[in-house]
Amino acid sequence: MAYLGVLILLIQDRGVWSYFRPDVNVYEPGQKAVIAYDHGVEILILANDLYADAKTKVLEILPLPSAPKIDSSDIEIFHRIQEKIQDFAFALAEKVSLTFDHSRGKGVEEIFHKQIGPHGLTVVRIRDLNDFRNWIDEFLRREGVKKRPDTEALEGLVGVYLNDGINYFVFDVVEVDQDPSTVFPLKFRFRSPCLYFPLQISRLAKGSTKVQLFLLTHLIPDRFRQYPLRPGMTAIGIPIEARLTAKELYQIDPDFAHLLSRGAYLTALHYDGPVSELIRDLKVRRYYRLVKE
């Protein structure tokens, strides 16, 4: 099966690499994603807060299980998700009587180019790491990079994903500066044998990060075997497991309602720590039902 990886020159979740100024450190203070999954189809919405020591362009890599359709999204989706979680927490508090405040080489093929808002996207299929080295040199020259930066770490991680059968990548060019800001969110739709989110590629960045993943699935996913991620909890220590109707999903994003027409559970995973600890990708294959809803 062909797999996809996304190399994005910006400042979202995924692996981040400053290619215009290698002396500039790029940080990921916050990563947010909403992931809807059902019957082999995943819709992934990403928005990250990124900043650098100085204004620069960066390269980010997002590996995915198949070539995606890519579109723009709306940061308000994350606010709507938060409202649903608050509704769940308030309803739970009432139940327990609690209250609280409210290419050129044959081994690299360029699939397509697309401009979405500030994102300059290029989707490629990589079959050979040596050809990728030549391609990335040409890509950087097209972007105006005169002095070739050190690409050893980038090539190493690309090689890891190629060995894993992941060979589609999306390159996205954006600029970042010293002020942390949320990058214009993107929506990816792709086929996957399981609910998937890449994490280890984020080790291309420096420092610490916060990862917030909101999952929308027909059944309740197993969130307790996803180290280093931890289940999202309410203020009283109960895992977030909010049942949403198709209408409520539509209010968040119509595509979610079309994918999960029978409704879905909203659950959450989070991480707060150094990017070096993100040693495995999220792959959810186990689900369970509530005995009584």
ChimeraX commands (.cxc) that place a marker at each C-alpha (Angstrom):
marker #1 position 0.00,0.00,0.00 radius 0.5
marker #1 position 1.26,3.47,-0.82 radius 0.5
marker #1 position 1.67,5.76,2.16 radius 0.5
marker #1 position 1.80,9.49,2.48 radius 0.5
marker #1 position 4.11,11.78,4.36 radius 0.5
marker #1 position 3.70,15.51,4.39 radius 0.5
marker #1 position 6.76,17.74,4.32 radius 0.5
marker #1 position 5.53,21.18,5.11 radius 0.5
marker #1 position 7.56,24.37,5.21 radius 0.5
marker #1 position 5.63,26.01,7.94 radius 0.5
marker #1 position 4.98,25.93,11.55 radius 0.5
marker #1 position 2.34,23.40,12.38 radius 0.5
marker #1 position 2.56,20.06,14.15 radius 0.5
marker #1 position 4.69,17.62,12.13 radius 0.5
marker #1 position 8.45,17.86,11.81 radius 0.5
marker #1 position 9.64,21.45,11.57 radius 0.5
marker #1 position 12.92,22.41,9.94 radius 0.5
marker #1 position 14.25,25.94,9.29 radius 0.5
marker #1 position 15.85,25.74,5.85 radius 0.5
marker #1 position 16.42,29.41,5.00 radius 0.5
marker #1 position 18.38,30.12,8.18 radius 0.5
marker #1 position 19.85,26.96,9.77 radius 0.5
marker #1 position 21.06,29.06,12.73 radius 0.5
marker #1 position 17.45,29.84,13.66 radius 0.5
marker #1 position 15.66,27.55,16.11 radius 0.5
marker #1 position 12.03,26.73,15.44 radius 0.5
marker #1 position 9.66,25.92,18.29 radius 0.5
marker #1 position 6.18,24.38,18.53 radius 0.5
marker #1 position 4.51,25.74,21.67 radius 0.5
marker #1 position 1.16,24.15,20.81 radius 0.5
marker #1 position -0.28,21.59,18.41 radius 0.5
marker #1 position -4.01,21.05,17.91 radius 0.5
marker #1 position -5.80,18.50,15.76 radius 0.5
marker #1 position -9.32,17.19,15.27 radius 0.5
marker #1 position -9.34,13.65,13.88 radius 0.5
marker #1 position -12.54,12.05,12.54 radius 0.5
marker #1 position -12.29,8.40,11.49 radius 0.5
marker #1 position -14.70,5.75,10.19 radius 0.5
marker #1 position -14.51,2.80,7.79 radius 0.5
marker #1 position -10.98,3.43,6.57 radius 0.5
marker #1 position -11.41,7.17,5.96 radius 0.5
marker #1 position -9.82,9.88,8.10 radius 0.5
marker #1 position -10.41,13.63,8.16 radius 0.5
marker #1 position -7.60,15.47,9.93 radius 0.5
marker #1 position -7.68,19.19,10.76 radius 0.5
marker #1 position -4.39,20.67,11.98 radius 0.5
marker #1 position -3.50,23.99,13.56 radius 0.5
marker #1 position -0.25,24.71,15.38 radius 0.5
marker #1 position 1.31,27.60,17.25 radius 0.5
marker #1 position 4.87,28.15,16.06 radius 0.5
marker #1 position 7.59,30.75,16.40 radius 0.5
marker #1 position 11.30,31.15,15.67 radius 0.5
marker #1 position 14.27,33.15,16.97 radius 0.5
marker #1 position 13.95,35.34,13.87 radius 0.5
marker #1 position 11.81,35.55,10.76 radius 0.5
marker #1 position 12.43,32.49,8.60 radius 0.5
marker #1 position 10.90,29.83,6.42 radius 0.5
marker #1 position 10.71,26.27,7.73 radius 0.5
marker #1 position 10.14,22.77,6.41 radius 0.5
marker #1 position 7.60,20.56,8.15 radius 0.5
marker #1 position 6.96,16.87,7.51 radius 0.5
marker #1 position 3.63,15.14,8.08 radius 0.5
marker #1 position 3.57,11.41,7.21 radius 0.5
marker #1 position 0.11,10.00,6.39 radius 0.5
marker #1 position -1.14,6.55,5.29 radius 0.5
marker #1 position -2.24,7.63,1.78 radius 0.5
marker #1 position -2.25,10.59,-0.56 radius 0.5
marker #1 position -4.65,13.21,0.82 radius 0.5
marker #1 position -7.10,15.69,-0.50 radius 0.5
marker #1 position -6.14,19.03,1.06 radius 0.5
marker #1 position -8.33,22.03,1.75 radius 0.5
marker #1 position -8.48,25.03,4.04 radius 0.5
marker #1 position -10.23,24.86,7.39 radius 0.5
marker #1 position -11.45,27.18,10.15 radius 0.5
marker #1 position -9.84,27.77,13.55 radius 0.5
marker #1 position -13.37,28.13,14.97 radius 0.5
marker #1 position -13.72,24.34,14.69 radius 0.5
marker #1 position -11.48,24.00,17.75 radius 0.5
marker #1 position -13.70,26.44,19.68 radius 0.5
marker #1 position -16.78,24.38,18.75 radius 0.5
marker #1 position -15.05,21.22,19.94 radius 0.5
marker #1 position -14.22,22.94,23.23 radius 0.5
marker #1 position -17.87,23.93,23.66 radius 0.5
marker #1 position -18.93,20.28,23.26 radius 0.5
marker #1 position -16.40,19.20,25.87 radius 0.5
marker #1 position -17.68,21.87,28.27 radius 0.5
marker #1 position -21.26,20.70,27.70 radius 0.5
marker #1 position -20.18,17.15,28.51 radius 0.5
marker #1 position -18.36,18.26,31.67 radius 0.5
marker #1 position -21.34,20.30,32.90 radius 0.5
marker #1 position -23.77,17.43,32.27 radius 0.5
marker #1 position -21.43,15.04,34.07 radius 0.5
marker #1 position -21.13,17.41,37.02 radius 0.5
marker #1 position -24.92,17.51,37.36 radius 0.5
marker #1 position -25.08,13.70,37.40 radius 0.5
marker #1 position -22.59,13.41,40.24 radius 0.5
marker #1 position -23.89,16.50,42.08 radius 0.5
marker #1 position -20.77,18.56,41.53 radius 0.5
marker #1 position -20.54,22.19,40.46 radius 0.5
marker #1 position -17.75,24.22,38.95 radius 0.5
marker #1 position -17.26,27.41,36.92 radius 0.5
marker #1 position -18.47,27.64,33.60 radius 0.5
marker #1 position 10.40,15.53,-9.66 radius 0.5
marker #1 position 13.55,15.36,-11.47 radius 0.5
marker #1 position 14.88,11.95,-10.37 radius 0.5
marker #1 position 12.87,8.85,-11.11 radius 0.5
marker #1 position 12.65,8.22,-7.37 radius 0.5
marker #1 position 10.71,11.45,-6.69 radius 0.5
marker #1 position 7.45,12.27,-8.47 radius 0.5
marker #1 position 5.71,15.63,-8.03 radius 0.5
marker #1 position 1.97,14.88,-7.83 radius 0.5
marker #1 position 0.47,18.38,-7.72 radius 0.5
marker #1 position 0.94,21.98,-6.59 radius 0.5
marker #1 position -1.72,24.01,-4.79 radius 0.5
marker #1 position -1.95,27.37,-3.03 radius 0.5
marker #1 position -4.31,27.50,-0.02 radius 0.5
marker #1 position -4.20,30.83,1.80 radius 0.5
marker #1 position -0.63,31.30,3.05 radius 0.5
marker #1 position 0.28,27.67,2.29 radius 0.5
marker #1 position 2.26,26.88,-0.86 radius 0.5
marker #1 position 1.69,23.12,-1.13 radius 0.5
marker #1 position 3.62,20.57,-3.19 radius 0.5
marker #1 position 2.69,16.87,-2.93 radius 0.5
marker #1 position 5.39,14.39,-3.93 radius 0.5
marker #1 position 5.89,10.63,-3.96 radius 0.5
marker #1 position 9.36,9.52,-2.87 radius 0.5
marker #1 position 10.65,6.08,-3.85 radius 0.5
marker #1 position 14.39,6.54,-3.41 radius 0.5
marker #1 position 16.27,8.42,-0.68 radius 0.5
marker #1 position 19.19,9.33,-2.94 radius 0.5
marker #1 position 16.83,10.90,-5.48 radius 0.5
marker #1 position 15.15,12.74,-2.61 radius 0.5
marker #1 position 18.49,14.34,-1.71 radius 0.5
marker #1 position 18.78,15.67,-5.26 radius 0.5
marker #1 position 15.14,16.76,-5.30 radius 0.5
marker #1 position 15.32,18.66,-2.01 radius 0.5
marker #1 position 18.38,20.54,-3.31 radius 0.5
marker #1 position 16.42,21.63,-6.39 radius 0.5
marker #1 position 13.36,22.45,-4.26 radius 0.5
marker #1 position 15.39,24.70,-1.97 radius 0.5
marker #1 position 16.97,26.45,-4.95 radius 0.5
marker #1 position 13.49,27.18,-6.31 radius 0.5
marker #1 position 12.67,28.71,-2.92 radius 0.5
marker #1 position 15.66,31.02,-3.18 radius 0.5
marker #1 position 18.01,29.25,-0.75 radius 0.5
marker #1 position 21.58,30.07,-1.86 radius 0.5
marker #1 position 23.56,28.15,0.77 radius 0.5
marker #1 position 22.53,24.50,1.21 radius 0.5
marker #1 position 21.58,23.79,4.85 radius 0.5
marker #1 position 22.40,20.55,6.66 radius 0.5
marker #1 position 19.65,18.08,5.70 radius 0.5
marker #1 position 21.03,15.03,7.52 radius 0.5
marker #1 position 18.29,14.90,10.20 radius 0.5
marker #1 position 15.59,15.45,7.60 radius 0.5
marker #1 position 16.96,12.75,5.31 radius 0.5
marker #1 position 17.24,10.34,8.24 radius 0.5
marker #1 position 13.58,10.72,9.19 radius 0.5
marker #1 position 12.45,10.50,5.57 radius 0.5
marker #1 position 14.43,7.26,5.33 radius 0.5
marker #1 position 12.65,5.90,8.42 radius 0.5
marker #1 position 9.25,6.54,6.84 radius 0.5
marker #1 position 10.31,5.13,3.46 radius 0.5
marker #1 position 11.40,1.92,5.19 radius 0.5
marker #1 position 7.97,1.87,6.83 radius 0.5
marker #1 position 6.23,2.07,3.45 radius 0.5
marker #1 position 5.29,5.73,3.84 radius 0.5
marker #1 position 6.30,7.51,0.66 radius 0.5
marker #1 position 3.91,10.40,-0.02 radius 0.5
marker #1 position 4.89,13.80,1.35 radius 0.5
marker #1 position 3.42,17.30,1.26 radius 0.5
marker #1 position 5.76,20.29,1.25 radius 0.5
marker #1 position 4.22,23.55,2.49 radius 0.5
marker #1 position 6.02,26.91,2.52 radius 0.5
marker #1 position 5.14,29.59,5.08 radius 0.5
marker #1 position 7.05,32.21,7.06 radius 0.5
marker #1 position 7.29,32.38,10.86 radius 0.5
marker #1 position 8.79,34.96,13.22 radius 0.5
marker #1 position 9.36,35.62,16.93 radius 0.5
marker #1 position 5.68,36.03,17.84 radius 0.5
marker #1 position 3.88,32.73,18.53 radius 0.5
marker #1 position 0.81,32.46,16.32 radius 0.5
marker #1 position -1.60,29.79,15.16 radius 0.5
marker #1 position -0.90,28.75,11.60 radius 0.5
marker #1 position -3.85,28.83,9.21 radius 0.5
marker #1 position -5.38,25.33,9.69 radius 0.5
marker #1 position -5.49,22.76,6.90 radius 0.5
marker #1 position -7.88,19.86,6.34 radius 0.5
marker #1 position -6.56,16.54,5.05 radius 0.5
marker #1 position -8.81,13.69,3.91 radius 0.5
marker #1 position -7.17,10.32,3.22 radius 0.5
marker #1 position -7.60,6.57,3.51 radius 0.5
marker #1 position -6.00,4.74,6.43 radius 0.5
marker #1 position -6.26,1.23,7.90 radius 0.5
marker #1 position -6.56,2.80,11.36 radius 0.5
marker #1 position -6.95,6.18,13.05 radius 0.5
marker #1 position -3.51,7.70,12.56 radius 0.5
marker #1 position -1.58,10.79,13.64 radius 0.5
marker #1 position 2.19,11.28,13.14 radius 0.5
marker #1 position 4.14,12.29,16.23 radius 0.5
marker #1 position 7.76,11.15,16.02 radius 0.5
marker #1 position 8.42,13.37,13.01 radius 0.5
marker #1 position 7.95,16.34,15.38 radius 0.5
marker #1 position 11.40,15.60,16.77 radius 0.5
marker #1 position 12.79,17.73,13.94 radius 0.5
marker #1 position 11.71,20.72,16.06 radius 0.5
marker #1 position 13.37,21.98,19.26 radius 0.5
marker #1 position 12.20,22.44,22.83 radius 0.5
marker #1 position 8.87,21.42,24.34 radius 0.5
marker #1 position 5.38,21.25,22.95 radius 0.5
marker #1 position 1.76,20.72,23.91 radius 0.5
marker #1 position -0.27,18.32,21.78 radius 0.5
marker #1 position -4.07,18.31,21.93 radius 0.5
marker #1 position -5.87,15.69,19.83 radius 0.5
marker #1 position -9.66,15.54,19.66 radius 0.5
marker #1 position -10.98,12.26,18.25 radius 0.5
marker #1 position -14.37,11.69,16.61 radius 0.5
marker #1 position -15.17,8.00,16.16 radius 0.5
marker #1 position -18.22,5.72,15.95 radius 0.5
marker #1 position -17.03,3.69,18.97 radius 0.5
marker #1 position -14.89,4.75,21.94 radius 0.5
marker #1 position -11.17,4.43,21.09 radius 0.5
marker #1 position -8.68,2.85,23.45 radius 0.5
marker #1 position -6.75,5.87,24.78 radius 0.5
marker #1 position -4.91,4.15,27.62 radius 0.5
marker #1 position -2.24,2.39,25.54 radius 0.5
marker #1 position -1.07,5.39,23.53 radius 0.5
marker #1 position 2.11,6.43,25.37 radius 0.5
marker #1 position 3.38,9.15,25.52 radius 0.5
marker #1 position -0.13,10.55,24.97 radius 0.5
marker #1 position -2.54,10.58,27.90 radius 0.5
marker #1 position -6.36,10.52,27.87 radius 0.5
marker #1 position -8.07,13.89,28.14 radius 0.5
marker #1 position -9.91,14.19,31.46 radius 0.5
marker #1 position -12.60,16.39,32.95 radius 0.5
marker #1 position -11.85,18.50,36.04 radius 0.5
marker #1 position -13.00,15.63,38.27 radius 0.5
marker #1 position -10.71,13.07,36.65 radius 0.5
marker #1 position -13.22,11.29,34.41 radius 0.5
marker #1 position -12.19,10.61,30.79 radius 0.5
marker #1 position -13.88,12.80,28.18 radius 0.5
marker #1 position -16.39,10.61,26.30 radius 0.5
marker #1 position -19.05,12.94,24.89 radius 0.5
marker #1 position -21.69,11.46,22.60 radius 0.5
marker #1 position -22.49,13.79,19.66 radius 0.5
marker #1 position -25.38,13.49,17.23 radius 0.5
marker #1 position -24.97,13.90,13.48 radius 0.5
marker #1 position -26.56,17.35,13.82 radius 0.5
marker #1 position -23.97,18.38,16.41 radius 0.5
marker #1 position -21.19,17.06,14.18 radius 0.5
marker #1 position -22.59,19.12,11.30 radius 0.5
marker #1 position -22.41,22.23,13.48 radius 0.5
marker #1 position -18.70,21.57,14.01 radius 0.5
marker #1 position -17.93,20.70,10.37 radius 0.5
marker #1 position -20.33,19.28,7.74 radius 0.5
marker #1 position -17.67,16.80,6.56 radius 0.5
marker #1 position -17.65,15.21,10.01 radius 0.5
marker #1 position -21.41,14.62,9.81 radius 0.5
marker #1 position -21.12,13.09,6.35 radius 0.5
marker #1 position -18.37,10.74,7.51 radius 0.5
marker #1 position -20.05,9.80,10.81 radius 0.5
marker #1 position -23.72,9.93,9.84 radius 0.5
marker #1 position -24.82,7.90,12.89 radius 0.5
marker #1 position -23.16,10.27,15.33 radius 0.5
marker #1 position -19.84,9.87,17.14 radius 0.5
marker #1 position -18.00,9.90,20.43 radius 0.5
marker #1 position -15.77,12.89,21.14 radius 0.5
marker #1 position -12.69,11.86,23.12 radius 0.5
marker #1 position -9.29,13.46,23.66 radius 0.5
marker #1 position -5.59,12.75,24.03 radius 0.5
marker #1 position -2.87,15.17,25.14 radius 0.5
marker #1 position 0.86,15.52,25.68 radius 0.5
marker #1 position 2.94,18.20,27.40 radius 0.5
marker #1 position 6.70,17.80,27.30 radius 0.5
marker #1 position 9.86,17.76,25.18 radius 0.5
marker #1 position 9.47,16.89,21.50 radius 0.5
marker #1 position 12.31,14.38,21.94 radius 0.5
marker #1 position 9.90,12.14,23.89 radius 0.5
marker #1 position 7.50,11.79,20.92 radius 0.5
marker #1 position 8.96,8.43,19.95 radius 0.5
marker #1 position 5.94,6.78,18.30 radius 0.5
marker #1 position 3.02,7.74,16.08 radius 0.5
marker #1 position -0.59,7.42,17.18 radius 0.5
marker #1 position -2.30,4.35,15.70 radius 0.5
marker #1 position -5.69,3.44,17.19 radius 0.5
marker #1 position -6.93,-0.06,16.36 radius 0.5
marker #1 position -8.93,-0.97,19.47 radius 0.5
marker #1 position -12.38,0.38,20.35 radius 0.5
marker #1 position -15.09,-0.47,22.86 radius 0.5
marker #1 position -18.75,0.24,23.54 radius 0.5
marker #1 position -20.37,1.64,26.64 radius 0.5
marker #1 position -22.60,-0.92,28.33 radius 0.5
marker #1 position -25.18,1.80,28.94 radius 0.5
marker #1 position -25.18,5.21,27.29 radius 0.5
marker link #1:1,2 radius 0.2
marker link #1:2,3 radius 0.2
marker link #1:3,4 radius 0.2
marker link #1:4,5 radius 0.2
marker link #1:5,6 radius 0.2
marker link #1:6,7 radius 0.2
marker link #1:7,8 radius 0.2
marker link #1:8,9 radius 0.2
marker link #1:9,10 radius 0.2
marker link #1:10,11 radius 0.2
marker link #1:11,12 radius 0.2
marker link #1:12,13 radius 0.2
marker link #1:13,14 radius 0.2
marker link #1:14,15 radius 0.2
marker link #1:15,16 radius 0.2
marker link #1:16,17 radius 0.2
marker link #1:17,18 radius 0.2
marker link #1:18,19 radius 0.2
marker link #1:19,20 radius 0.2
marker link #1:20,21 radius 0.2
marker link #1:21,22 radius 0.2
marker link #1:22,23 radius 0.2
marker link #1:23,24 radius 0.2
marker link #1:24,25 radius 0.2
marker link #1:25,26 radius 0.2
marker link #1:26,27 radius 0.2
marker link #1:27,28 radius 0.2
marker link #1:28,29 radius 0.2
marker link #1:29,30 radius 0.2
marker link #1:30,31 radius 0.2
marker link #1:31,32 radius 0.2
marker link #1:32,33 radius 0.2
marker link #1:33,34 radius 0.2
marker link #1:34,35 radius 0.2
marker link #1:35,36 radius 0.2
marker link #1:36,37 radius 0.2
marker link #1:37,38 radius 0.2
marker link #1:38,39 radius 0.2
marker link #1:39,40 radius 0.2
marker link #1:40,41 radius 0.2
marker link #1:41,42 radius 0.2
marker link #1:42,43 radius 0.2
marker link #1:43,44 radius 0.2
marker link #1:44,45 radius 0.2
marker link #1:45,46 radius 0.2
marker link #1:46,47 radius 0.2
marker link #1:47,48 radius 0.2
marker link #1:48,49 radius 0.2
marker link #1:49,50 radius 0.2
marker link #1:50,51 radius 0.2
marker link #1:51,52 radius 0.2
marker link #1:52,53 radius 0.2
marker link #1:53,54 radius 0.2
marker link #1:54,55 radius 0.2
marker link #1:55,56 radius 0.2
marker link #1:56,57 radius 0.2
marker link #1:57,58 radius 0.2
marker link #1:58,59 radius 0.2
marker link #1:59,60 radius 0.2
marker link #1:60,61 radius 0.2
marker link #1:61,62 radius 0.2
marker link #1:62,63 radius 0.2
marker link #1:63,64 radius 0.2
marker link #1:64,65 radius 0.2
marker link #1:65,66 radius 0.2
marker link #1:66,67 radius 0.2
marker link #1:67,68 radius 0.2
marker link #1:68,69 radius 0.2
marker link #1:69,70 radius 0.2
marker link #1:70,71 radius 0.2
marker link #1:71,72 radius 0.2
marker link #1:72,73 radius 0.2
marker link #1:73,74 radius 0.2
marker link #1:74,75 radius 0.2
marker link #1:75,76 radius 0.2
marker link #1:76,77 radius 0.2
marker link #1:77,78 radius 0.2
marker link #1:78,79 radius 0.2
marker link #1:79,80 radius 0.2
marker link #1:80,81 radius 0.2
marker link #1:81,82 radius 0.2
marker link #1:82,83 radius 0.2
marker link #1:83,84 radius 0.2
marker link #1:84,85 radius 0.2
marker link #1:85,86 radius 0.2
marker link #1:86,87 radius 0.2
marker link #1:87,88 radius 0.2
marker link #1:88,89 radius 0.2
marker link #1:89,90 radius 0.2
marker link #1:90,91 radius 0.2
marker link #1:91,92 radius 0.2
marker link #1:92,93 radius 0.2
marker link #1:93,94 radius 0.2
marker link #1:94,95 radius 0.2
marker link #1:95,96 radius 0.2
marker link #1:96,97 radius 0.2
marker link #1:97,98 radius 0.2
marker link #1:98,99 radius 0.2
marker link #1:99,100 radius 0.2
marker link #1:100,101 radius 0.2
marker link #1:101,102 radius 0.2
marker link #1:103,104 radius 0.2
marker link #1:104,105 radius 0.2
marker link #1:105,106 radius 0.2
marker link #1:106,107 radius 0.2
marker link #1:107,108 radius 0.2
marker link #1:108,109 radius 0.2
marker link #1:109,110 radius 0.2
marker link #1:110,111 radius 0.2
marker link #1:111,112 radius 0.2
marker link #1:112,113 radius 0.2
marker link #1:113,114 radius 0.2
marker link #1:114,115 radius 0.2
marker link #1:115,116 radius 0.2
marker link #1:116,117 radius 0.2
marker link #1:117,118 radius 0.2
marker link #1:118,119 radius 0.2
marker link #1:119,120 radius 0.2
marker link #1:120,121 radius 0.2
marker link #1:121,122 radius 0.2
marker link #1:122,123 radius 0.2
marker link #1:123,124 radius 0.2
marker link #1:124,125 radius 0.2
marker link #1:125,126 radius 0.2
marker link #1:126,127 radius 0.2
marker link #1:127,128 radius 0.2
marker link #1:128,129 radius 0.2
marker link #1:129,130 radius 0.2
marker link #1:130,131 radius 0.2
marker link #1:131,132 radius 0.2
marker link #1:132,133 radius 0.2
marker link #1:133,134 radius 0.2
marker link #1:134,135 radius 0.2
marker link #1:135,136 radius 0.2
marker link #1:136,137 radius 0.2
marker link #1:137,138 radius 0.2
marker link #1:138,139 radius 0.2
marker link #1:139,140 radius 0.2
marker link #1:140,141 radius 0.2
marker link #1:141,142 radius 0.2
marker link #1:142,143 radius 0.2
marker link #1:143,144 radius 0.2
marker link #1:144,145 radius 0.2
marker link #1:145,146 radius 0.2
marker link #1:146,147 radius 0.2
marker link #1:147,148 radius 0.2
marker link #1:148,149 radius 0.2
marker link #1:149,150 radius 0.2
marker link #1:150,151 radius 0.2
marker link #1:151,152 radius 0.2
marker link #1:152,153 radius 0.2
marker link #1:153,154 radius 0.2
marker link #1:154,155 radius 0.2
marker link #1:155,156 radius 0.2
marker link #1:156,157 radius 0.2
marker link #1:157,158 radius 0.2
marker link #1:158,159 radius 0.2
marker link #1:159,160 radius 0.2
marker link #1:160,161 radius 0.2
marker link #1:161,162 radius 0.2
marker link #1:162,163 radius 0.2
marker link #1:163,164 radius 0.2
marker link #1:164,165 radius 0.2
marker link #1:165,166 radius 0.2
marker link #1:166,167 radius 0.2
marker link #1:167,168 radius 0.2
marker link #1:168,169 radius 0.2
marker link #1:169,170 radius 0.2
marker link #1:170,171 radius 0.2
marker link #1:171,172 radius 0.2
marker link #1:172,173 radius 0.2
marker link #1:173,174 radius 0.2
marker link #1:174,175 radius 0.2
marker link #1:175,176 radius 0.2
marker link #1:176,177 radius 0.2
marker link #1:177,178 radius 0.2
marker link #1:178,179 radius 0.2
marker link #1:179,180 radius 0.2
marker link #1:180,181 radius 0.2
marker link #1:181,182 radius 0.2
marker link #1:182,183 radius 0.2
marker link #1:183,184 radius 0.2
marker link #1:184,185 radius 0.2
marker link #1:185,186 radius 0.2
marker link #1:186,187 radius 0.2
marker link #1:187,188 radius 0.2
marker link #1:188,189 radius 0.2
marker link #1:189,190 radius 0.2
marker link #1:190,191 radius 0.2
marker link #1:191,192 radius 0.2
marker link #1:192,193 radius 0.2
marker link #1:193,194 radius 0.2
marker link #1:194,195 radius 0.2
marker link #1:195,196 radius 0.2
marker link #1:196,197 radius 0.2
marker link #1:197,198 radius 0.2
marker link #1:198,199 radius 0.2
marker link #1:199,200 radius 0.2
marker link #1:200,201 radius 0.2
marker link #1:201,202 radius 0.2
marker link #1:202,203 radius 0.2
marker link #1:203,204 radius 0.2
marker link #1:204,205 radius 0.2
marker link #1:205,206 radius 0.2
marker link #1:206,207 radius 0.2
marker link #1:207,208 radius 0.2
marker link #1:208,209 radius 0.2
marker link #1:209,210 radius 0.2
marker link #1:210,211 radius 0.2
marker link #1:211,212 radius 0.2
marker link #1:212,213 radius 0.2
marker link #1:213,214 radius 0.2
marker link #1:214,215 radius 0.2
marker link #1:215,216 radius 0.2
marker link #1:216,217 radius 0.2
marker link #1:217,218 radius 0.2
marker link #1:218,219 radius 0.2
marker link #1:219,220 radius 0.2
marker link #1:220,221 radius 0.2
marker link #1:221,222 radius 0.2
marker link #1:222,223 radius 0.2
marker link #1:223,224 radius 0.2
marker link #1:224,225 radius 0.2
marker link #1:225,226 radius 0.2
marker link #1:226,227 radius 0.2
marker link #1:227,228 radius 0.2
marker link #1:228,229 radius 0.2
marker link #1:229,230 radius 0.2
marker link #1:230,231 radius 0.2
marker link #1:231,232 radius 0.2
marker link #1:232,233 radius 0.2
marker link #1:233,234 radius 0.2
marker link #1:234,235 radius 0.2
marker link #1:235,236 radius 0.2
marker link #1:236,237 radius 0.2
marker link #1:237,238 radius 0.2
marker link #1:238,239 radius 0.2
marker link #1:239,240 radius 0.2
marker link #1:240,241 radius 0.2
marker link #1:241,242 radius 0.2
marker link #1:242,243 radius 0.2
marker link #1:243,244 radius 0.2
marker link #1:244,245 radius 0.2
marker link #1:245,246 radius 0.2
marker link #1:246,247 radius 0.2
marker link #1:247,248 radius 0.2
marker link #1:248,249 radius 0.2
marker link #1:249,250 radius 0.2
marker link #1:250,251 radius 0.2
marker link #1:251,252 radius 0.2
marker link #1:252,253 radius 0.2
marker link #1:253,254 radius 0.2
marker link #1:254,255 radius 0.2
marker link #1:255,256 radius 0.2
marker link #1:256,257 radius 0.2
marker link #1:257,258 radius 0.2
marker link #1:258,259 radius 0.2
marker link #1:259,260 radius 0.2
marker link #1:260,261 radius 0.2
marker link #1:261,262 radius 0.2
marker link #1:262,263 radius 0.2
marker link #1:263,264 radius 0.2
marker link #1:264,265 radius 0.2
marker link #1:265,266 radius 0.2
marker link #1:266,267 radius 0.2
marker link #1:267,268 radius 0.2
marker link #1:268,269 radius 0.2
marker link #1:269,270 radius 0.2
marker link #1:270,271 radius 0.2
marker link #1:271,272 radius 0.2
marker link #1:272,273 radius 0.2
marker link #1:273,274 radius 0.2
marker link #1:274,275 radius 0.2
marker link #1:275,276 radius 0.2
marker link #1:276,277 radius 0.2
marker link #1:277,278 radius 0.2
marker link #1:278,279 radius 0.2
marker link #1:279,280 radius 0.2
marker link #1:280,281 radius 0.2
marker link #1:281,282 radius 0.2
marker link #1:282,283 radius 0.2
marker link #1:283,284 radius 0.2
marker link #1:284,285 radius 0.2
marker link #1:285,286 radius 0.2
marker link #1:286,287 radius 0.2
marker link #1:287,288 radius 0.2
marker link #1:288,289 radius 0.2
marker link #1:289,290 radius 0.2
marker link #1:290,291 radius 0.2
marker link #1:291,292 radius 0.2
marker link #1:292,293 radius 0.2
view
